Amino acid sequence: MTLGPLMLDLDGLTLSKAEDELLKNPHVGGVIFFARNFESREQITALVLEIRAIRPELLLCVDQEGGRVQRFRDGFTRIPPMQLLGDQLGLGIDGSGELLRNSGWLLASELLACGVDFSFAPVLDVDDSQCEVIADRSFSDDPELAARAAEIFIGGMHEAGMSATGKHFPGHGGVLADSHLETPFDDRAMDELRCRDLVPFVSLSKVLDAVMPAHIVFPEIDEHAVGFSSFWLQQVLRTELEFDGVIFSDDLSMKGADVAGSYSDKAQCALQAGCDMVLVCNNREGALEVLNYLDSVKVKPSLRLSRMKGKSQLDWKTLVNSERWISTRIALDALVGS
């Protein structure tokens, strides 16, 4: 079944009557969960079942990267910042590669066991502290190490049955500004990006299942913010990198997206540039505006989106009694506490 091009969020721990009706709109293709939607593992599982009873085909996802970006916490394993795992790999610490792979597997397995299809992870930005909003969410400020660590982590996600989304194409690590609050401008030339920020995306273009572009303008390269740019999404990502996975817009409610205009303008620009699905979060009026826009135009549904469904899962009891989960949990607890 084809999925609509809009992903939106929910207000609370259960569905309201209005949200029940909203999810029946055929233009809605997915739901993203936030911390406000989470109280416990049992509650989020019940909310997932509530949504599945209305539209079983919807994509259900969350930002569960680890570190400071982990929406589901109580009852879930505390995942460390990716930089801690990348540092261990860079130092050649025994077992660091295995821990990276097992961490990807564990993160994915816990979500899948609750019925969530995928996490928007991993971060492929090349950084360590330059960009405050990225910083330790990145595996490394060494592009080759970041690519290598991410590939191992993705291998674990794939082993669990979860698709991987690399973000934020072509790289958010070179700017100070936070695109949640303003539109960052990066004055570097393409040659500089190819030698640094683009390295993980080039290296993993055949491994990634999805990519999320950044709300950044590179004025020396193209006048449009990346997520609204056919140059970046079609010429570079699709043609040059031969990427055939899903392209998700970053949240159109972020201030960095305001360069494209109203919510309907932003959705139109993102979809025309090449996004398969657009996200509108924390602004119900904006989401409704996008739905009204989609009612007025003919948008060809993306057949790629169905690839993001969770492909296999262990039930929670089987998962937490497995030797792999137990040993990985112990290793991660030790790393986070160190």
Summary of the structure (lengths in Angstrom):
residues: 338
radius of gyration: 18.9
end to end distance: 46.9
largest distance: 57.4
contacts: 1249
relative contact order: 0.14
helix: 44%
strand: 13%
